[in-house]
Amino acid sequence: MPSDQSTWLIAVPQDGDSEGLLEELSPKIYQQSKANLAASLTIPSFKVIWTGTLDGLITLSEDLPKQETFFTTTVAKTVDTLRNLLNNDPSKLKQHVLVNEQTVDNYITQDWKWNEGRYGVQRGLREIVESLAKDMSSIDNAMKAKLANYNMVKGSLVQLQRKKTGNLSIRSLVDVVSKKDFIQDSEYLETLLVAVPKTNVKDWNVSYERLVSMVVPRSSNSIASDDEYTLFSVVVFRRAHDEFIQKCRENKFIVRDFVYSEDEVAKQQQELETADTTEKELWTELLRLSRTNFSESIQLLVHLKVVRLFVESVLRYGLPANYTGVIVKPDPKTANKTFAVLQAQFTYLRPRSNRTSNGLGQNEEFAGEYQTLMEQELFDFVLFELPWIVY
């Protein structure tokens, strides 16, 4: 039983009119649930040179699941990037997970067709798969590079912003204090900044002048306050600097390591503004790239699925290599019943899908080897799943 969280791509031998098959099948599918979707899927007649190609088809059949995993992972990572950029907002994500400006469902069920211009069916199957893989690798590499660059800039911005958060015992004081809070150009005196727990403010006011002998009387001023600390300035003699810090530590007063510099204030502000601007620019670029690459990667994934449908159909049914495709997006609530309809519809294929010789010269050894290859559950028809990555 395939997953009820995926769209089912199905292939069967072309025994008649493909549109007639859909017309016959659709009412049965919609009878199970009006939420079901069904559409035809055109499977191209790929170039296959039969002499000596069994080994090649088997090898390709082995390789395709690995490629499919890579393709699916690349699409999923792109969607994750979009989710993160859009703060996991489903309504915003919906606006960006589009294929040629339409929903994935509409693309698959209404607009999908083989891209003959880029992946001409006159080329060999292996060559087509390699071309698809090359394009997907380019997307993956571009996304990795752009995402790494964005994360680096975002990390720098977060670090700069973090300096402005937290309580007064740890946060940056650049935007808290000003020049007037400090003694300027004194050879013997200096201004220190002390973060005092709110529960200890009274103790500070009573004791700071007596912590060491070289504290300027009545020099303490309250500069700022938050929920946990009050920041005081105090003037001491430079020679008492270390002793004063030690006494503060003993009394749970925290002396901040801060030297006021107008240049440093301007520098930090400029760094923050530059990082913020750069992050916004890269966010926009990454969003645009992710949107474009989602559209491209979904198309590549569907193309690879169609190739896999064709290859497995050839190995299953043999000649002639003409197959009809059907797309079914099941309602999860009735997926079991919908699948039962498909099984009943294609029961007639059971003798053909089980036989060991079908015009390709398969022997019993080949049949056993092929059955070993097939990791997925076998049905009377060929079915592969397109997971609902964007939901």
C-alpha positions in Angstrom: 0.0 0.0 0.0 1.6 3.3 -1.0 1.6 6.3 1.4 -1.5 8.3 1.7 0.7 11.4 2.0 2.0 11.3 -1.5 0.7 11.6 -5.1 0.8 8.3 -7.0 2.4 8.1 -10.4 1.2 5.0 -12.2 2.2 3.3 -15.5 0.5 0.5 -17.4 0.9 -0.9 -20.9 -0.8 1.2 -23.5 -3.5 -1.2 -24.7 -5.8 1.4 -26.0 -6.8 5.0 -25.7 -5.1 6.7 -22.7 -7.9 9.2 -22.4 -10.4 6.4 -22.4 -8.6 4.8 -19.5 -8.9 8.0 -17.5 -12.5 8.5 -18.4 -13.2 5.0 -17.2 -11.1 5.3 -14.0 -12.0 8.8 -12.8 -15.6 8.2 -11.8 -14.6 5.2 -9.7 -11.9 7.3 -8.0 -14.1 10.3 -7.4 -16.8 8.0 -6.0 -14.5 7.2 -3.1 -13.9 10.9 -2.3 -14.5 14.2 -4.1 -11.2 15.3 -2.6 -9.3 12.8 -4.8 -7.5 14.1 -7.9 -7.0 12.0 -11.1 -5.3 13.0 -14.3 -3.4 11.5 -17.2 0.3 11.3 -17.3 2.1 11.3 -20.7 5.0 8.9 -20.6 7.4 9.6 -23.5 8.5 6.9 -25.9 12.2 7.0 -24.9 14.9 5.7 -27.1 15.7 2.1 -26.3 18.2 0.0 -28.3 17.2 -3.5 -27.5 20.3 -5.5 -28.4 22.3 -6.1 -25.2 20.4 -3.5 -23.2 19.1 -5.7 -20.4 22.1 -5.3 -18.2 22.0 -1.5 -18.9 18.3 -1.3 -17.9 18.9 -3.3 -14.7 21.9 -1.1 -13.8 19.8 2.0 -14.4 17.0 0.5 -12.3 19.4 0.1 -9.5 20.8 3.6 -9.8 17.5 5.4 -10.1 16.3 5.0 -6.4 19.6 6.6 -5.3 19.2 9.5 -7.6 15.5 9.8 -6.5 16.6 10.0 -2.9 19.0 12.8 -3.7 16.4 14.7 -5.8 13.8 14.4 -3.1 16.2 15.5 -0.4 17.2 18.5 -2.4 13.6 19.6 -2.9 12.9 19.0 0.8 15.9 21.1 1.9 14.8 23.9 -0.4 11.3 23.8 1.2 12.9 23.9 4.7 14.9 26.9 3.7 11.8 28.7 2.6 10.0 27.7 5.8 12.8 29.1 7.9 13.0 32.3 5.9 9.3 32.8 6.3 9.2 31.9 10.0 7.1 28.8 9.4 4.1 30.8 8.2 2.0 28.4 6.1 0.2 31.1 4.3 3.4 32.8 3.2 5.0 29.5 2.3 2.1 28.7 0.0 2.9 31.8 -2.0 6.4 30.6 -2.8 6.2 26.8 -3.3 4.9 27.2 -6.8 5.9 25.7 -10.2 5.9 28.2 -13.0 3.6 30.4 -10.8 1.1 27.6 -10.2 0.5 25.1 -7.4 2.4 21.8 -7.4 -1.0 20.0 -7.8 -1.9 22.0 -10.9 1.5 21.6 -12.4 1.4 17.8 -12.0 -2.2 17.2 -13.0 -2.8 19.9 -15.6 0.4 21.3 -16.9 3.1 18.6 -16.8 4.8 17.6 -20.0 8.2 16.3 -20.8 10.8 19.0 -21.3 11.8 18.0 -24.8 14.0 21.1 -25.3 16.3 20.3 -22.4 16.0 16.5 -22.2 15.3 15.3 -25.7 13.8 11.8 -25.8 16.0 10.8 -28.7 18.9 10.7 -26.3 19.7 7.5 -24.3 18.1 7.0 -20.9 21.4 7.0 -19.1 22.3 10.3 -20.7 19.0 11.8 -19.8 19.3 10.7 -16.2 22.9 12.1 -16.0 21.6 15.4 -17.4 18.8 15.6 -14.9 21.3 14.8 -12.1 23.7 17.4 -13.2 21.0 20.1 -13.2 19.9 19.0 -9.7 23.4 19.0 -8.4 23.8 22.6 -9.7 20.7 23.6 -7.8 21.9 21.8 -4.6 25.4 23.5 -4.8 23.9 26.9 -5.5 21.6 26.6 -2.5 24.3 25.4 -0.2 26.6 28.3 -1.1 23.9 30.9 -0.8 22.6 29.5 2.4 26.1 29.3 4.0 26.7 32.9 3.1 23.4 34.0 4.5 23.8 32.0 7.7 27.3 33.5 8.3 25.9 37.1 8.0 22.8 36.2 10.0 25.1 34.8 12.7 27.2 37.9 12.9 24.0 40.0 13.1 22.6 37.9 15.9 25.9 38.3 17.8 25.8 42.0 17.5 22.1 42.1 18.5 22.8 39.8 21.4 25.2 42.4 22.8 22.2 44.7 23.1 20.1 42.2 25.0 20.3 40.6 28.4 20.5 42.4 31.7 22.9 45.2 32.7 25.5 42.9 34.1 26.2 41.3 30.7 24.8 43.4 27.8 26.7 46.0 25.8 26.7 49.4 27.4 27.5 51.4 24.2 23.9 52.6 23.8 23.3 52.8 27.6 25.9 55.3 28.7 27.0 58.6 27.2 30.1 60.9 27.4 28.7 62.9 30.2 28.7 59.9 32.5 32.5 59.8 32.5 35.3 61.9 33.9 37.3 63.1 30.9 41.1 63.5 30.6 42.0 62.9 34.3 45.4 61.6 35.1 44.5 60.3 38.6 40.7 59.6 38.5 38.6 57.2 36.4 34.9 56.4 36.2 33.9 52.8 36.7 30.5 51.3 35.9 29.0 48.8 38.4 25.9 46.6 37.9 24.2 46.2 41.3 21.5 43.6 41.9 18.3 45.4 42.7 18.1 43.7 46.0 21.5 45.1 46.9 21.0 48.8 45.8 20.5 50.0 49.3 23.7 48.2 50.4 25.6 49.9 47.5 24.4 53.4 48.4 25.4 52.9 52.0 28.8 51.1 51.5 30.3 52.1 48.1 32.3 55.0 49.6 33.9 52.6 52.2 34.8 49.7 49.9 38.3 51.2 49.5 39.8 54.4 50.8 40.2 56.0 47.4 36.6 56.4 46.3 35.4 59.9 45.5 32.6 60.7 48.0 29.1 61.2 46.6 30.3 60.2 43.1 27.8 57.4 42.5 25.1 58.1 40.0 22.3 55.8 38.8 22.5 55.6 35.0 20.0 52.8 34.0 17.9 50.1 35.5 16.3 46.9 34.3 14.3 44.1 36.1 17.4 42.6 37.7 20.1 45.3 38.0 20.8 49.0 38.4 23.8 50.4 36.7 25.8 52.9 38.7 28.8 55.1 37.8 31.4 55.8 40.5 34.7 57.7 40.5 37.8 56.2 42.0 41.5 56.8 42.0 43.2 54.8 39.3 45.7 53.3 41.8 42.7 51.8 43.6 41.2 50.2 40.5 42.1 46.5 41.2 41.3 46.7 44.9 37.9 48.3 44.2 37.0 45.6 41.7 37.9 42.9 44.3 35.8 44.5 47.0 32.9 44.8 44.6 33.1 41.2 43.8 33.1 40.2 47.5 29.9 42.2 47.9 28.2 40.8 44.7 28.6 44.1 42.8 29.6 43.6 39.2 32.2 46.0 37.8 31.7 46.2 34.0 34.8 46.1 31.8 34.0 49.2 29.8 36.0 52.1 28.5 34.0 54.9 26.8 35.1 55.8 23.3 33.1 57.9 20.9 34.9 56.1 18.1 33.9 52.7 19.5 30.3 53.8 19.9 30.2 54.9 16.2 32.0 51.7 15.1 29.6 49.4 16.8 26.6 51.2 15.5 27.9 51.1 12.0 28.7 47.4 12.3 25.1 46.7 13.4 23.6 48.8 10.6 25.8 47.2 8.0 25.1 43.7 9.3 21.4 44.4 9.4 21.3 45.8 5.8 23.4 43.0 4.5 21.2 40.4 6.2 18.1 41.8 4.6 19.7 41.9 1.2 20.9 38.3 1.4 17.5 37.2 2.8 15.8 38.6 -0.2 18.3 37.0 -2.6 18.0 33.6 -0.8 14.2 33.8 -0.8 14.2 34.5 -4.6 16.7 31.8 -5.3 14.8 29.3 -3.1 11.6 30.1 -4.9 13.2 29.6 -8.3 15.0 26.5 -7.3 12.0 24.9 -5.8 10.2 25.3 -9.1 13.1 23.9 -11.0 13.8 21.0 -8.6 10.2 19.8 -8.5 10.2 19.6 -12.2 13.4 17.7 -12.2 12.1 15.3 -9.6 8.9 14.6 -11.6 11.0 14.0 -14.8 13.1 11.5 -12.9 10.0 9.8 -11.6 8.7 9.5 -15.2 12.0 7.9 -16.3 11.8 5.5 -13.5 8.2 4.6 -14.4 9.3 3.9 -18.0 12.4 1.8 -17.0 10.4 -0.3 -14.5 7.6 -0.7 -17.1 10.0 -2.0 -19.7 11.5 -4.5 -17.2 8.0 -5.5 -16.0 6.1 -5.6 -19.3 8.6 -5.6 -22.1 7.8 -4.8 -25.7 6.2 -2.7 -27.1 7.6 0.1 -24.9 4.5 2.1 -25.0 2.9 3.0 -21.7 0.0 5.0 -20.4 0.4 7.0 -17.2 -2.1 8.1 -14.6 -1.7 10.5 -11.7 -3.8 10.0 -8.5 -3.7 12.3 -5.6 -5.6 10.4 -2.9 -7.7 11.8 -0.1 -5.8 10.4 2.9 -9.2 9.5 4.6 -10.1 7.2 1.8 -6.7 6.2 0.4 -7.2 2.5 1.1 -10.5 2.4 -0.9 -9.0 4.4 -3.7 -6.1 2.0 -4.0 -8.5 -0.9 -4.0 -10.2 0.7 -7.0 -6.8 0.8 -8.8 -6.0 -2.8 -7.9 -9.4 -3.9 -9.3 -9.0 -1.8 -12.4 -5.6 -3.4 -13.3 -6.1 -7.0 -12.2 -5.9 -8.0 -15.9 -2.2 -7.1 -15.9 -1.3 -9.7 -13.3 -0.3 -12.4 -15.9 1.8 -9.9 -17.8 3.6 -8.4 -14.8 4.4 -11.8 -13.3 5.7 -13.6 -16.4 9.4 -14.0 -16.9 9.6 -13.5 -20.7 8.0 -10.7 -22.5 9.9 -9.9 -25.7 13.2 -8.9 -24.0 14.7 -12.3 -23.9 14.5 -12.5 -20.1 15.3 -15.9 -18.6 14.6 -17.3 -15.2 18.0 -16.0 -13.9 17.1 -12.5 -15.0 13.6 -12.7 -13.5 15.1 -13.7 -10.1 17.7 -11.0 -10.3 15.0 -8.4 -11.2 12.8 -9.4 -8.3 15.7 -9.0 -6.0 16.2 -5.5 -7.3 12.7 -4.4 -6.6 12.7 -3.1 -3.0 9.3 -1.5 -3.3 6.1 -3.5 -3.0 5.0 -4.9 -6.3 1.5 -4.3 -7.7 0.0 -5.4 -11.0 0.8 -1.9 -12.2 4.0 0.2 -11.8 3.6 2.9 -9.1 6.0 5.4 -7.7 5.2 8.1 -5.1 5.7 11.8 -5.2 5.8 12.8 -1.5 3.9 15.8 -0.3 7.0 17.7 0.6 5.3 21.1 0.6 2.5 20.2 3.0 
